[in-house]
Amino acid sequence: MVTQIPFRLHLSGDTADQHQFQGYDGYMALAGFAWALSLISNYADTGKIRQRGDFEGRHAVRAKAPAEGSVIADFIVYLHNNPQAVFGVAAGGLAAPAFLYALANRVINRNLGEANAATDQTLAQLLARRSGDIEALVAISEPPIRQAHGVIGNGARKIEISGGFNILNTFDEKTRDYVKLNVEDDNEITKLVSVSAFNANSGYGSVFDGDLGHVVPFSMSRETLKRHKVIFSWGLDQYVQGTGRKIELTFTRILAMDGRPKRYVVLSALKGA
């Protein structure tokens, strides 16, 4: 049975209040959101990370013509599979709409450098069993979410993203500046960290940095992944087993404009204490 799940973008401020936006930037922003939603929907419907070629998510997201008030863009996601059929107990008993809304909220929030404790609790089972997948999904969604901010300052000042009757996320000048500006810090840093998530196929994941007191996403080249995949798998196992053992990570950083680390770029890793 196909489940239809609505999403709405409400653009306001600037020329959007006259029910208009700059044509190129506005439609490119809508396309960016649609692409991010396609990536997220594909994972929700199949349990697989895809971003290239002709995959299910490309066909799952449909758009209606933009409407006035200020500017409203409606999208409908067509999911063919129940989350329990795809993820089993990791779906946490959620119905398809609740699962997709929570997943979209998590992915977008992570790309905005934000957190939502309620969403994390809703997805607790999925994060416990497939956290590496979620970090990979966050990473591949970064470019389209950045693109979706293109209309901010170019026809609109704010985009409210709604799922059903609830506002899931808001894009504004603050989030635009966060997603658009990456400061590369090429200084090599080595420290002991815990591997909280790891996708062995993509090399994306996250580590808990005790100095910061929270997790930080990481990425690595394919060559680095080949050399150090075993170390990260071992580190994740230590984290899941609660042994307290860590890996010694050497990395550079991608920073936000305020100096907060957005991502660690892995250079090498060793088994630590």
C-alpha positions as CSV (number, residue, x, y, z in Angstrom):
1,M,0.0,0.0,0.0
2,V,1.4,3.4,-1.0
3,T,1.5,6.1,1.7
4,Q,1.4,9.7,0.6
5,I,3.3,12.0,2.9
6,P,3.0,15.8,2.5
7,F,5.7,18.4,3.0
8,R,5.3,22.2,2.6
9,L,7.8,25.0,2.1
10,H,6.5,28.4,3.1
11,L,8.7,31.2,1.8
12,S,8.3,34.7,3.4
13,G,10.0,38.0,3.6
14,D,11.5,40.2,0.8
15,T,9.7,39.7,-2.6
16,A,8.1,36.4,-1.4
17,D,5.6,38.7,0.5
18,Q,4.4,39.8,-2.9
19,H,4.1,36.1,-3.9
20,Q,7.3,36.2,-6.0
21,F,10.9,35.2,-5.8
22,Q,13.9,35.5,-8.1
23,G,13.3,32.9,-10.8
24,Y,16.7,31.2,-11.0
25,D,17.5,31.3,-7.3
26,G,14.0,30.4,-6.2
27,Y,13.5,27.4,-8.5
28,M,17.1,26.2,-7.8
29,A,16.3,26.3,-4.1
30,L,13.1,24.3,-4.5
31,A,15.1,21.8,-6.6
32,G,17.7,21.5,-3.9
33,F,15.1,20.7,-1.3
34,A,13.4,18.2,-3.6
35,W,16.8,16.5,-4.1
36,A,17.5,16.3,-0.4
37,L,14.0,14.9,0.2
38,S,14.6,12.3,-2.5
39,L,17.7,11.1,-0.8
40,I,16.0,10.9,2.5
41,S,12.9,9.2,1.1
42,N,14.9,6.7,-0.8
43,Y,16.5,5.6,2.4
44,A,13.2,5.5,4.3
45,D,11.6,3.3,1.6
46,T,14.5,1.0,0.8
47,G,17.0,1.1,3.7
48,K,19.8,1.9,1.1
49,I,21.9,5.0,0.7
50,R,21.8,6.2,-3.0
51,Q,22.6,9.5,-4.6
52,R,23.4,8.6,-8.2
53,G,21.7,7.0,-11.1
54,D,18.0,6.2,-11.4
55,F,17.0,5.2,-7.9
56,E,13.5,4.9,-6.2
57,G,13.7,8.2,-4.4
58,R,14.0,10.2,-7.6
59,H,10.4,9.0,-8.4
60,A,9.0,9.1,-4.9
61,V,8.9,12.9,-4.5
62,R,6.4,14.9,-6.5
63,A,5.8,18.7,-6.5
64,K,2.8,20.9,-7.0
65,A,2.9,24.2,-8.7
66,P,4.0,27.0,-6.3
67,A,1.0,29.0,-4.9
68,E,0.5,32.4,-3.3
69,G,0.6,33.1,0.4
70,S,3.5,34.4,0.5
71,V,5.0,31.6,-1.7
72,I,4.0,28.1,-0.9
73,A,5.6,25.0,-2.4
74,D,4.0,21.6,-1.7
75,F,5.7,18.3,-2.1
76,I,4.2,14.8,-1.7
77,V,6.4,11.7,-1.0
78,Y,5.0,8.4,-2.1
79,L,6.4,5.6,0.1
80,H,5.7,2.0,-1.0
81,N,7.1,0.2,2.1
82,N,6.3,0.2,5.7
83,P,9.3,1.1,7.9
84,Q,9.0,-2.1,9.9
85,A,9.3,-4.1,6.7
86,V,12.5,-2.3,5.8
87,F,14.2,-1.7,9.1
88,G,12.5,-4.2,11.5
89,V,12.7,-3.2,15.2
90,A,15.1,-0.4,14.2
91,A,12.0,1.5,12.9
92,G,10.8,1.8,16.5
93,G,7.2,0.9,15.6
94,L,6.7,4.2,13.8
95,A,4.2,4.6,11.0
96,A,5.6,5.8,7.7
97,P,4.7,9.5,8.1
98,A,6.2,9.8,11.6
99,F,9.3,7.9,10.5
100,L,9.9,10.0,7.4
101,Y,9.3,13.3,9.2
102,A,11.6,12.4,12.1
103,L,14.3,11.2,9.6
104,A,14.1,14.4,7.5
105,N,14.2,16.5,10.7
106,R,17.3,14.7,11.9
107,V,19.2,14.9,8.5
108,I,18.4,18.6,8.1
109,N,19.2,19.5,11.7
110,R,22.6,17.8,11.5
111,N,23.4,19.8,8.4
112,L,22.4,23.0,10.2
113,G,24.6,22.3,13.2
114,E,21.5,21.8,15.3
115,A,20.1,19.1,17.4
116,N,16.5,18.0,18.5
117,A,16.4,15.7,21.5
118,A,12.8,14.7,20.8
119,T,13.7,13.6,17.3
120,D,16.7,11.7,18.5
121,Q,14.5,9.9,21.0
122,T,11.9,9.1,18.3
123,L,14.7,7.6,16.2
124,A,16.5,6.0,19.1
125,Q,16.3,2.4,17.7
126,L,17.4,3.5,14.2
127,L,20.3,5.5,15.6
128,A,21.4,2.6,17.8
129,R,21.4,0.1,14.9
130,R,22.1,2.2,11.8
131,S,23.9,5.3,13.0
132,G,26.5,5.0,10.2
133,D,23.8,5.0,7.6
134,I,22.3,8.2,9.1
135,E,25.7,10.0,9.1
136,A,26.2,9.0,5.5
137,L,22.7,10.3,4.6
138,V,23.5,13.6,6.4
139,A,26.7,13.9,4.4
140,I,25.2,13.3,1.0
141,S,22.3,15.7,1.8
142,E,24.7,18.6,2.6
143,P,25.0,19.9,-1.1
144,P,21.3,20.0,-1.8
145,I,20.5,21.5,1.6
146,R,23.1,24.2,0.8
147,Q,21.4,24.7,-2.6
148,A,18.0,25.0,-0.9
149,H,19.3,28.1,0.9
150,G,20.0,29.9,-2.4
151,V,16.8,31.9,-2.2
152,I,17.5,33.2,1.2
153,G,18.5,36.8,0.6
154,N,17.4,36.4,-3.1
155,G,13.7,36.7,-2.8
156,A,12.9,35.4,0.6
157,R,14.2,35.8,4.2
158,K,12.8,32.6,5.7
159,I,11.6,29.2,4.6
160,E,9.5,27.2,7.0
161,I,9.5,23.4,6.3
162,S,6.4,21.7,7.5
163,G,5.4,18.0,7.7
164,G,1.7,17.6,8.1
165,F,0.7,20.3,10.7
166,N,4.1,20.6,12.3
167,I,7.1,22.9,11.4
168,L,10.1,20.6,11.1
169,N,12.8,23.1,10.3
170,T,13.4,26.7,9.4
171,F,15.9,28.1,6.9
172,D,17.0,31.7,7.4
173,E,20.1,33.9,7.1
174,K,21.7,32.3,10.1
175,T,21.4,28.8,8.8
176,R,22.3,30.0,5.3
177,D,25.6,31.4,6.6
178,Y,26.3,28.1,8.5
179,V,25.7,25.8,5.5
180,K,27.4,28.0,2.9
181,L,30.6,28.8,4.7
182,N,33.2,26.1,5.2
183,V,36.5,27.2,6.7
184,E,39.3,24.6,6.0
185,D,41.7,24.2,8.9
186,D,44.6,22.2,7.5
187,N,46.4,21.9,10.9
188,E,46.8,18.2,11.8
189,I,45.3,17.3,15.1
190,T,45.6,13.9,16.9
191,K,43.4,12.9,19.8
192,L,41.6,10.0,21.4
193,V,38.0,9.7,20.4
194,S,35.1,7.2,20.5
195,V,33.6,6.0,17.3
196,S,29.9,6.6,17.7
197,A,28.9,5.8,14.0
198,F,30.6,4.4,11.0
199,N,29.5,3.4,7.5
200,A,32.1,1.0,6.1
201,N,31.0,1.6,2.5
202,S,31.2,5.3,2.4
203,G,33.6,6.2,5.1
204,Y,31.2,8.6,6.7
205,G,30.5,8.5,10.4
206,S,30.9,10.4,13.7
207,V,33.1,10.4,16.7
208,F,32.5,11.5,20.3
209,D,35.0,14.2,21.1
210,G,35.4,14.3,24.9
211,D,37.0,17.8,24.8
212,L,33.9,19.2,23.0
213,G,31.4,17.0,24.9
214,H,29.5,16.0,21.7
215,V,29.8,14.0,18.5
216,V,31.4,15.4,15.4
217,P,30.8,14.0,11.8
218,F,33.8,12.7,9.9
219,S,34.7,11.8,6.3
220,M,37.7,10.3,4.6
221,S,39.1,9.6,1.2
222,R,38.6,6.2,-0.4
223,E,42.3,5.4,0.1
224,T,42.1,6.3,3.8
225,L,39.0,4.1,4.1
226,K,40.8,1.1,2.6
227,R,43.7,1.6,5.0
228,H,41.8,2.2,8.2
229,K,38.3,0.6,7.8
230,V,39.3,-2.1,10.3
231,I,40.3,0.4,12.9
232,F,37.0,2.2,12.7
233,S,35.0,-1.0,12.8
234,W,36.9,-2.0,15.9
235,G,36.3,1.4,17.4
236,L,32.6,1.2,16.8
237,D,32.4,-2.3,18.3
238,Q,34.2,-0.9,21.4
239,Y,31.6,1.9,21.6
240,V,28.7,-0.4,21.2
241,Q,30.1,-2.9,23.8
242,G,30.8,0.0,26.2
243,T,34.4,-1.0,26.9
244,G,35.6,2.6,27.0
245,R,38.4,1.9,24.5
246,K,39.0,4.6,21.9
247,I,40.9,5.2,18.7
248,E,43.7,7.6,18.1
249,L,42.5,9.8,15.3
250,T,44.6,12.2,13.2
251,F,42.5,14.7,11.2
252,T,42.1,18.2,9.8
253,R,38.9,20.1,10.2
254,I,36.1,21.9,8.4
255,L,34.9,24.7,10.5
256,A,31.8,27.0,10.6
257,M,32.4,30.7,10.5
258,D,32.2,30.9,14.3
259,G,35.0,28.3,14.7
260,R,32.8,25.3,15.5
261,P,33.9,22.1,13.8
262,K,31.5,20.9,11.2
263,R,33.4,17.9,10.2
264,Y,36.7,16.1,10.8
265,V,38.6,14.9,7.7
266,V,40.4,11.7,8.7
267,L,44.0,11.2,7.8
268,S,44.8,8.2,9.8
269,A,43.7,6.1,12.8
270,L,45.2,3.7,15.3
271,K,43.7,1.6,18.1
272,G,44.0,3.6,21.3
273,A,43.6,3.0,25.0
